Amino acid sequence: MANRISRITAYVEKRKLGFGVARLIMMSGVNVRAIPPDEPDPPDALRRLEQALVRVLSPEELRELQTLLEDDR
């Protein structure tokens, strides 16, 4: 199963295309494309990524993403 960062990246790419992923990378300082989906999430990178999501996604998209992440557990 893919790690949390990979699932978040896939969701942002689906909703906001490549531009959204680029914004997420710039705002978090985490190169999400360089983190293999089969490796564990680096805790600091995940924390920074989650903080940046509130500026990239709408409140509705954040709720949908949270639901998707909870369903994948």
Biopython code that builds the backbone (N, CA, C, O; Angstrom):
import numpy as np
from Bio.PDB.StructureBuilder import StructureBuilder

atoms = [
    (1, "MET", "N", (0.842, -1.183, 0.000)),
    (1, "MET", "CA", (0.000, 0.000, 0.000)),
    (1, "MET", "C", (0.889, 1.249, 0.000)),
    (1, "MET", "O", (1.966, 1.258, 0.596)),
    (2, "ALA", "N", (0.436, 2.262, -0.653)),
    (2, "ALA", "CA", (1.199, 3.507, -0.745)),
    (2, "ALA", "C", (1.196, 4.233, 0.597)),
    (2, "ALA", "O", (0.246, 4.144, 1.375)),
    (3, "ASN", "N", (2.280, 4.948, 0.840)),
    (3, "ASN", "CA", (2.353, 5.730, 2.072)),
    (3, "ASN", "C", (1.400, 6.920, 2.002)),
    (3, "ASN", "O", (0.828, 7.207, 0.950)),
    (4, "ARG", "N", (1.237, 7.593, 3.106)),
    (4, "ARG", "CA", (0.293, 8.718, 3.214)),
    (4, "ARG", "C", (0.679, 9.868, 2.279)),
    (4, "ARG", "O", (-0.191, 10.471, 1.652)),
    (5, "ILE", "N", (1.965, 10.174, 2.183)),
    (5, "ILE", "CA", (2.424, 11.268, 1.325)),
    (5, "ILE", "C", (2.066, 10.989, -0.130)),
    (5, "ILE", "O", (1.619, 11.891, -0.838)),
    (6, "SER", "N", (2.252, 9.777, -0.577)),
    (6, "SER", "CA", (1.911, 9.423, -1.959)),
    (6, "SER", "C", (0.416, 9.533, -2.215)),
    (6, "SER", "O", (-0.001, 9.982, -3.282)),
    (7, "ARG", "N", (-0.387, 9.129, -1.250)),
    (7, "ARG", "CA", (-1.844, 9.223, -1.410)),
    (7, "ARG", "C", (-2.300, 10.681, -1.423)),
    (7, "ARG", "O", (-3.195, 11.046, -2.186)),
    (8, "ILE", "N", (-1.691, 11.511, -0.583)),
    (8, "ILE", "CA", (-2.009, 12.945, -0.580)),
    (8, "ILE", "C", (-1.618, 13.560, -1.917)),
    (8, "ILE", "O", (-2.388, 14.323, -2.501)),
    (9, "THR", "N", (-0.438, 13.234, -2.398)),
    (9, "THR", "CA", (0.044, 13.769, -3.673)),
    (9, "THR", "C", (-0.882, 13.376, -4.812)),
    (9, "THR", "O", (-1.199, 14.206, -5.665)),
    (10, "ALA", "N", (-1.318, 12.127, -4.838)),
    (10, "ALA", "CA", (-2.225, 11.668, -5.888)),
    (10, "ALA", "C", (-3.549, 12.427, -5.840)),
    (10, "ALA", "O", (-4.106, 12.779, -6.880)),
    (11, "TYR", "N", (-4.046, 12.675, -4.643)),
    (11, "TYR", "CA", (-5.305, 13.416, -4.505)),
    (11, "TYR", "C", (-5.139, 14.851, -5.009)),
    (11, "TYR", "O", (-5.974, 15.346, -5.766)),
    (12, "VAL", "N", (-4.069, 15.514, -4.592)),
    (12, "VAL", "CA", (-3.836, 16.902, -5.023)),
    (12, "VAL", "C", (-3.672, 16.950, -6.540)),
    (12, "VAL", "O", (-4.193, 17.858, -7.188)),
    (13, "GLU", "N", (-2.966, 15.999, -7.105)),
    (13, "GLU", "CA", (-2.774, 15.988, -8.553)),
    (13, "GLU", "C", (-4.103, 15.778, -9.280)),
    (13, "GLU", "O", (-4.341, 16.377, -10.329)),
    (14, "LYS", "N", (-4.950, 14.942, -8.734)),
    (14, "LYS", "CA", (-6.261, 14.696, -9.343)),
    (14, "LYS", "C", (-7.125, 15.961, -9.297)),
    (14, "LYS", "O", (-7.816, 16.276, -10.266)),
    (15, "ARG", "N", (-7.085, 16.683, -8.179)),
    (15, "ARG", "CA", (-7.932, 17.863, -7.993)),
    (15, "ARG", "C", (-7.338, 19.143, -8.578)),
    (15, "ARG", "O", (-8.058, 19.959, -9.155)),
    (16, "LYS", "N", (-6.022, 19.317, -8.429)),
    (16, "LYS", "CA", (-5.384, 20.590, -8.785)),
    (16, "LYS", "C", (-4.348, 20.461, -9.897)),
    (16, "LYS", "O", (-3.685, 21.434, -10.256)),
    (17, "LEU", "N", (-4.215, 19.255, -10.437)),
    (17, "LEU", "CA", (-3.258, 18.962, -11.507)),
    (17, "LEU", "C", (-1.818, 19.187, -11.028)),
    (17, "LEU", "O", (-1.570, 19.313, -9.829)),
    (18, "GLY", "N", (-0.891, 19.234, -11.958)),
    (18, "GLY", "CA", (0.522, 19.383, -11.620)),
    (18, "GLY", "C", (0.827, 20.691, -10.918)),
    (18, "GLY", "O", (1.738, 20.765, -10.093)),
    (19, "PHE", "N", (0.056, 21.737, -11.251)),
    (19, "PHE", "CA", (0.280, 23.033, -10.610)),
    (19, "PHE", "C", (0.029, 22.944, -9.106)),
    (19, "PHE", "O", (0.769, 23.530, -8.316)),
    (20, "GLY", "N", (-1.003, 22.217, -8.712)),
    (20, "GLY", "CA", (-1.296, 22.057, -7.289)),
    (20, "GLY", "C", (-0.188, 21.320, -6.566)),
    (20, "GLY", "O", (0.160, 21.666, -5.436)),
    (21, "VAL", "N", (0.368, 20.307, -7.211)),
    (21, "VAL", "CA", (1.478, 19.564, -6.598)),
    (21, "VAL", "C", (2.703, 20.467, -6.493)),
    (21, "VAL", "O", (3.413, 20.428, -5.487)),
    (22, "ALA", "N", (2.959, 21.276, -7.512)),
    (22, "ALA", "CA", (4.089, 22.208, -7.465)),
    (22, "ALA", "C", (3.910, 23.199, -6.319)),
    (22, "ALA", "O", (4.868, 23.504, -5.608)),
    (23, "ARG", "N", (2.689, 23.702, -6.137)),
    (23, "ARG", "CA", (2.421, 24.617, -5.013)),
    (23, "ARG", "C", (2.654, 23.920, -3.681)),
    (23, "ARG", "O", (3.221, 24.503, -2.757)),
    (24, "LEU", "N", (2.221, 22.687, -3.589)),
    (24, "LEU", "CA", (2.400, 21.923, -2.358)),
    (24, "LEU", "C", (3.888, 21.738, -2.050)),
    (24, "LEU", "O", (4.311, 21.857, -0.900)),
    (25, "ILE", "N", (4.667, 21.449, -3.075)),
    (25, "ILE", "CA", (6.114, 21.292, -2.895)),
    (25, "ILE", "C", (6.737, 22.608, -2.438)),
    (25, "ILE", "O", (7.544, 22.634, -1.509)),
    (26, "MET", "N", (6.353, 23.701, -3.104)),
    (26, "MET", "CA", (6.926, 25.004, -2.747)),
    (26, "MET", "C", (6.534, 25.430, -1.336)),
    (26, "MET", "O", (7.370, 25.955, -0.600)),
    (27, "MET", "N", (5.298, 25.218, -0.949)),
    (27, "MET", "CA", (4.815, 25.664, 0.358)),
    (27, "MET", "C", (5.309, 24.796, 1.511)),
    (27, "MET", "O", (5.475, 25.280, 2.631)),
    (28, "SER", "N", (5.543, 23.521, 1.238)),
    (28, "SER", "CA", (5.976, 22.619, 2.310)),
    (28, "SER", "C", (7.485, 22.432, 2.350)),
    (28, "SER", "O", (8.051, 22.094, 3.390)),
    (29, "GLY", "N", (8.133, 22.655, 1.208)),
    (29, "GLY", "CA", (9.565, 22.389, 1.139)),
    (29, "GLY", "C", (9.872, 20.901, 1.035)),
    (29, "GLY", "O", (11.014, 20.487, 1.232)),
    (30, "VAL", "N", (8.864, 20.099, 0.728)),
    (30, "VAL", "CA", (9.018, 18.649, 0.631)),
    (30, "VAL", "C", (8.867, 18.245, -0.831)),
    (30, "VAL", "O", (7.839, 18.516, -1.451)),
    (31, "ASN", "N", (9.889, 17.597, -1.379)),
    (31, "ASN", "CA", (9.797, 17.105, -2.748)),
    (31, "ASN", "C", (9.023, 15.792, -2.722)),
    (31, "ASN", "O", (9.605, 14.713, -2.614)),
    (32, "VAL", "N", (7.711, 15.902, -2.820)),
    (32, "VAL", "CA", (6.848, 14.728, -2.687)),
    (32, "VAL", "C", (7.083, 13.711, -3.792)),
    (32, "VAL", "O", (6.794, 12.528, -3.611)),
    (33, "ARG", "N", (7.595, 14.143, -4.914)),
    (33, "ARG", "CA", (7.859, 13.239, -6.040)),
    (33, "ARG", "C", (9.069, 12.336, -5.766)),
    (33, "ARG", "O", (9.217, 11.294, -6.405)),
    (34, "ALA", "N", (9.928, 12.724, -4.829)),
    (34, "ALA", "CA", (11.138, 11.960, -4.546)),
    (34, "ALA", "C", (10.938, 10.907, -3.451)),
    (34, "ALA", "O", (11.850, 10.134, -3.159)),
    (35, "ILE", "N", (9.761, 10.878, -2.852)),
    (35, "ILE", "CA", (9.497, 9.918, -1.776)),
    (35, "ILE", "C", (8.784, 8.707, -2.376)),
    (35, "ILE", "O", (7.634, 8.810, -2.800)),
    (36, "PRO", "N", (9.468, 7.558, -2.411)),
    (36, "PRO", "CA", (8.862, 6.354, -2.995)),
    (36, "PRO", "C", (7.605, 5.940, -2.226)),
    (36, "PRO", "O", (7.580, 6.027, -0.998)),
    (37, "PRO", "N", (6.573, 5.496, -2.926)),
    (37, "PRO", "CA", (5.307, 5.150, -2.267)),
    (37, "PRO", "C", (5.387, 3.946, -1.333)),
    (37, "PRO", "O", (4.524, 3.777, -0.472)),
    (38, "ASP", "N", (6.405, 3.116, -1.490)),
    (38, "ASP", "CA", (6.506, 1.924, -0.646)),
    (38, "ASP", "C", (7.388, 2.126, 0.580)),
    (38, "ASP", "O", (7.596, 1.184, 1.345)),
    (39, "GLU", "N", (7.910, 3.332, 0.783)),
    (39, "GLU", "CA", (8.720, 3.633, 1.969)),
    (39, "GLU", "C", (7.853, 4.326, 3.016)),
    (39, "GLU", "O", (6.858, 4.965, 2.674)),
    (40, "PRO", "N", (8.228, 4.203, 4.296)),
    (40, "PRO", "CA", (7.471, 4.900, 5.340)),
    (40, "PRO", "C", (7.561, 6.420, 5.165)),
    (40, "PRO", "O", (8.542, 6.944, 4.637)),
    (41, "ASP", "N", (6.511, 7.110, 5.621)),
    (41, "ASP", "CA", (6.502, 8.570, 5.560)),
    (41, "ASP", "C", (7.545, 9.148, 6.513)),
    (41, "ASP", "O", (7.583, 8.764, 7.682)),
    (42, "PRO", "N", (8.396, 10.066, 6.035)),
    (42, "PRO", "CA", (9.262, 10.786, 6.972)),
    (42, "PRO", "C", (8.369, 11.690, 7.832)),
    (42, "PRO", "O", (7.642, 12.517, 7.283)),
    (43, "PRO", "N", (8.405, 11.556, 9.158)),
    (43, "PRO", "CA", (7.470, 12.300, 10.021)),
    (43, "PRO", "C", (7.522, 13.819, 9.827)),
    (43, "PRO", "O", (6.476, 14.466, 9.775)),
    (44, "ASP", "N", (8.704, 14.388, 9.722)),
    (44, "ASP", "CA", (8.804, 15.833, 9.560)),
    (44, "ASP", "C", (8.230, 16.275, 8.219)),
    (44, "ASP", "O", (7.552, 17.300, 8.136)),
    (45, "ALA", "N", (8.498, 15.511, 7.182)),
    (45, "ALA", "CA", (7.971, 15.841, 5.852)),
    (45, "ALA", "C", (6.444, 15.748, 5.850)),
    (45, "ALA", "O", (5.779, 16.609, 5.274)),
    (46, "LEU", "N", (5.890, 14.741, 6.471)),
    (46, "LEU", "CA", (4.442, 14.584, 6.531)),
    (46, "LEU", "C", (3.807, 15.746, 7.290)),
    (46, "LEU", "O", (2.774, 16.268, 6.871)),
    (47, "ARG", "N", (4.408, 16.148, 8.384)),
    (47, "ARG", "CA", (3.888, 17.269, 9.174)),
    (47, "ARG", "C", (3.870, 18.550, 8.349)),
    (47, "ARG", "O", (2.872, 19.270, 8.341)),
    (48, "ARG", "N", (4.976, 18.839, 7.652)),
    (48, "ARG", "CA", (5.044, 20.056, 6.832)),
    (48, "ARG", "C", (4.068, 19.994, 5.663)),
    (48, "ARG", "O", (3.467, 21.004, 5.295)),
    (49, "LEU", "N", (3.914, 18.829, 5.094)),
    (49, "LEU", "CA", (2.978, 18.654, 3.992)),
    (49, "LEU", "C", (1.541, 18.905, 4.453)),
    (49, "LEU", "O", (0.781, 19.596, 3.775)),
    (50, "GLU", "N", (1.178, 18.352, 5.588)),
    (50, "GLU", "CA", (-0.176, 18.544, 6.117)),
    (50, "GLU", "C", (-0.445, 20.008, 6.451)),
    (50, "GLU", "O", (-1.567, 20.482, 6.273)),
    (51, "GLN", "N", (0.554, 20.723, 6.928)),
    (51, "GLN", "CA", (0.390, 22.153, 7.213)),
    (51, "GLN", "C", (0.161, 22.949, 5.924)),
    (51, "GLN", "O", (-0.616, 23.904, 5.923)),
    (52, "ALA", "N", (0.812, 22.574, 4.852)),
    (52, "ALA", "CA", (0.677, 23.286, 3.575)),
    (52, "ALA", "C", (-0.650, 22.985, 2.890)),
    (52, "ALA", "O", (-1.130, 23.797, 2.098)),
    (53, "LEU", "N", (-1.245, 21.842, 3.177)),
    (53, "LEU", "CA", (-2.490, 21.457, 2.511)),
    (53, "LEU", "C", (-3.607, 22.471, 2.720)),
    (53, "LEU", "O", (-4.443, 22.657, 1.836)),
    (54, "VAL", "N", (-3.632, 23.129, 3.875)),
    (54, "VAL", "CA", (-4.716, 24.083, 4.145)),
    (54, "VAL", "C", (-4.653, 25.292, 3.222)),
    (54, "VAL", "O", (-5.643, 26.007, 3.068)),
    (55, "ARG", "N", (-3.498, 25.526, 2.608)),
    (55, "ARG", "CA", (-3.368, 26.651, 1.673)),
    (55, "ARG", "C", (-3.536, 26.213, 0.221)),
    (55, "ARG", "O", (-3.638, 27.053, -0.673)),
    (56, "VAL", "N", (-3.563, 24.919, -0.014)),
    (56, "VAL", "CA", (-3.677, 24.406, -1.380)),
    (56, "VAL", "C", (-5.093, 23.898, -1.675)),
    (56, "VAL", "O", (-5.598, 24.055, -2.786)),
    (57, "LEU", "N", (-5.720, 23.294, -0.675)),
    (57, "LEU", "CA", (-7.043, 22.702, -0.871)),
    (57, "LEU", "C", (-8.123, 23.525, -0.168)),
    (57, "LEU", "O", (-7.863, 24.209, 0.822)),
    (58, "SER", "N", (-9.317, 23.441, -0.697)),
    (58, "SER", "CA", (-10.469, 24.092, -0.066)),
    (58, "SER", "C", (-10.880, 23.273, 1.168)),
    (58, "SER", "O", (-10.477, 22.118, 1.304)),
    (59, "PRO", "N", (-11.681, 23.868, 2.068)),
    (59, "PRO", "CA", (-12.151, 23.095, 3.232)),
    (59, "PRO", "C", (-12.903, 21.826, 2.829)),
    (59, "PRO", "O", (-12.769, 20.792, 3.484)),
    (60, "GLU", "N", (-13.686, 21.898, 1.764)),
    (60, "GLU", "CA", (-14.411, 20.721, 1.290)),
    (60, "GLU", "C", (-13.444, 19.641, 0.801)),
    (60, "GLU", "O", (-13.628, 18.459, 1.089)),
    (61, "GLU", "N", (-12.415, 20.055, 0.059)),
    (61, "GLU", "CA", (-11.422, 19.098, -0.440)),
    (61, "GLU", "C", (-10.630, 18.490, 0.716)),
    (61, "GLU", "O", (-10.295, 17.306, 0.683)),
    (62, "LEU", "N", (-10.332, 19.289, 1.731)),
    (62, "LEU", "CA", (-9.623, 18.763, 2.899)),
    (62, "LEU", "C", (-10.452, 17.690, 3.601)),
    (62, "LEU", "O", (-9.918, 16.658, 4.007)),
    (63, "ARG", "N", (-11.753, 17.931, 3.744)),
    (63, "ARG", "CA", (-12.634, 16.929, 4.369)),
    (63, "ARG", "C", (-12.681, 15.648, 3.534)),
    (63, "ARG", "O", (-12.622, 14.542, 4.070)),
    (64, "GLU", "N", (-12.787, 15.817, 2.215)),
    (64, "GLU", "CA", (-12.823, 14.648, 1.333)),
    (64, "GLU", "C", (-11.520, 13.855, 1.425)),
    (64, "GLU", "O", (-11.544, 12.626, 1.499)),
    (65, "LEU", "N", (-10.387, 14.552, 1.420)),
    (65, "LEU", "CA", (-9.085, 13.889, 1.530)),
    (65, "LEU", "C", (-8.981, 13.150, 2.855)),
    (65, "LEU", "O", (-8.520, 12.010, 2.897)),
    (66, "GLN", "N", (-9.403, 13.784, 3.928)),
    (66, "GLN", "CA", (-9.337, 13.135, 5.248)),
    (66, "GLN", "C", (-10.173, 11.856, 5.266)),
    (66, "GLN", "O", (-9.749, 10.840, 5.818)),
    (67, "THR", "N", (-11.344, 11.908, 4.667)),
    (67, "THR", "CA", (-12.205, 10.729, 4.589)),
    (67, "THR", "C", (-11.530, 9.616, 3.788)),
    (67, "THR", "O", (-11.556, 8.451, 4.185)),
    (68, "LEU", "N", (-10.926, 9.988, 2.657)),
    (68, "LEU", "CA", (-10.231, 8.995, 1.840)),
    (68, "LEU", "C", (-9.064, 8.356, 2.585)),
    (68, "LEU", "O", (-8.857, 7.146, 2.506)),
    (69, "LEU", "N", (-8.308, 9.170, 3.304)),
    (69, "LEU", "CA", (-7.157, 8.650, 4.048)),
    (69, "LEU", "C", (-7.610, 7.735, 5.181)),
    (69, "LEU", "O", (-6.960, 6.726, 5.457)),
    (70, "GLU", "N", (-8.712, 8.072, 5.837)),
    (70, "GLU", "CA", (-9.231, 7.219, 6.911)),
    (70, "GLU", "C", (-9.771, 5.897, 6.354)),
    (70, "GLU", "O", (-9.617, 4.848, 6.981)),
    (71, "ASP", "N", (-10.400, 5.949, 5.184)),
    (71, "ASP", "CA", (-10.944, 4.735, 4.567)),
    (71, "ASP", "C", (-9.849, 3.769, 4.125)),
    (71, "ASP", "O", (-10.073, 2.561, 4.061)),
    (72, "ASP", "N", (-8.666, 4.300, 3.822)),
    (72, "ASP", "CA", (-7.557, 3.464, 3.338)),
    (72, "ASP", "C", (-6.833, 2.740, 4.467)),
    (72, "ASP", "O", (-5.972, 1.903, 4.197)),
    (73, "ARG", "N", (-7.151, 3.031, 5.692)),
    (73, "ARG", "CA", (-6.439, 2.397, 6.817)),
    (73, "ARG", "C", (-6.821, 0.981, 6.999)),
    (73, "ARG", "O", (-6.310, 0.315, 7.899)),
]
sb = StructureBuilder()
sb.init_structure("model")
sb.init_model(0)
sb.init_chain("A")
sb.init_seg("    ")
for serial, (resi, resn, name, xyz) in enumerate(atoms, 1):
    if name == "N":
        sb.init_residue(resn, " ", resi, " ")
    sb.init_atom(name, np.array(xyz, "f"), 0.0, 1.0, " ", f" {name:<3s}", serial, name[0])
structure = sb.get_structure()
